[in-house]
Amino acid sequence: MMTRALARGPRRLHRVAWFAALSLTVSGTARPSAFAEDWPQWLGASRDAVWHEDGILESFPEGGPRVVWRAPIAGGYAGPAVAGNRVYVTDFLAEGDKANNPGRRNELKGVERIWCFDATTGAVVWKHEYPSSYAISYPAGPRATPAVRDGRVYSLGAEGMLLCLDAEQGKALWSHDLKAEYHVETPMWGFTGHPLCDEERLYCLVGGEGSVAVAFDKTTGKEVWRALSAKEPGYCPPTLIEAGRTTQLVIWHPESINGLNPKTGESYWSIPLQPQYGMSIMAPRASGDLLFAGGIGNQSLLLRLAKDKPAAEEVWRGTPKTSVYPVCATPFIEGDVIYGSCQQGQFRAVRLATGERLWESFAPTTGKDRASSACAFVVKNGDRFFLMSETGELILAELSSAGYKEIGRAKLLEPTHEAFGRSVLWSHPAFARRCVFARNDKELVCVSLASE
């Protein structure tokens, strides 16, 4: 998910994390890194799925990379966040029918929990929990990765409980019950849009009339603005980009993709993009003056962003024999190529400028054959890529317009979710401190990826 049009807020966050981490030693290794990088939110410090640390192994050793620690947790799709020497992850502990059915809501009662672990040892530092009643499809647990910034942890539960906690002690600083306060029904697959924090505000996907997107003061929790209306809010994370000589907040709900003023919520532009089943999921990806988004039902769109003002125009739309149509995972843009998982699990390379398909492979997703919504999560490190397969395997590969070249793979976790009759792992890992941090419905694992 490469983007050269990153928001100033995430860029500053990345710089702060970079300098703060210079003094850290890497978990499970004797040799300090040139710098140890945080992964304080979904897709990393800059939300671009690029891991900048050096000293990373060139291939997997026989028997796989070394497990540093394992810690028991319960169910959830939310990936971990790593900041300093702490790892934050959420889960749901409940009894009842957890069977997955895309068209049915399961009713469960339990507790949602936010965990803080020591990144070096896996020891529990603190735990914050609260009762939660689920009425959603695929009810394993929370979906949204916590966001950590300026000593605070922001967590969003599957039923819309938004919490701001003290990062050191886990004390609740403020909260919002989004479902109750904004008088909205929980989306079929839960509140899913990963919260986004900049220097002043926390951006969330909420729903309802005039409140699909809501900005809160990140310190006090007070609402700053609300914007946009749609029948459903969708599941797409708020995304900040730099374009048209300004910072823009991109919100894709199931009816249109929109550019907003992040300070006021004012609408800059809006272009229709309607995936099936209200499933606007992937975060729109920017590369230069281009912006791509796509989803199920052969719906995809490339926009050209104006250079002199906040505006956008259509370049192309996908057709059944072009583009890539992501379901569970956000694609990665590298140069003039989009790499991503399509509707039936085809991991595809697509020409950004035209939507032309260059190649496809099932190796990174199912490992063998097509399957509905099969996916792999893609992170770049140097000139190579780490792909977390839904099979629970971490894959090291080279991606280019010429094809997919696998260097190796290692089993990190068992896939404990069920989808369309197969076992899957649908949780994005974190990469920090020369390690990968990954979770399923039973445990959180830290695995060393250091070269020695």
Buried (B, 14 or more C-beta within 10 A) or exposed (E): BBBEBBBEBBBBBBEBBBEBBEEBBBBBBEEBBEBBBBBBBBBBBBBBBBBBBEBBBEEBEEEBBBEBBBBEBBBBBBBBBBBBBBBBBBBBBBEEEBEBEEEEBBEBEBEBBBBBBBBBBBEEBBEBBEEBEBBBBBBBBBBBBBBBBEEBBBBBBBBBBBBBBBBBEBEEBBBBEBBEBBEBEBBBBBBBBBBBBBEBBBBBBBBBEEBBBBBBEBBEBEBBBBBBBBEBBBBBBBBBBBBBEBBBBBBBBBBBBBBBBBBEBEBBBBBEBBBEBBBBBBBBBBBBBBBBBBBBBBBBBBBBBBEEEBBBEEBBBBEEEBBBBBBBBBBBBBEBBBBBBBBBBBBBBBBBEEBEBBBBBBBBBBBEEBBBBBBBBBBBBEEBBBBBBBBBBBBBBEBBBEEBEEBBBBEBBEBBBBBEEBBBBBBBBBBBBBBBBBBBBBBBBBBBBBEE
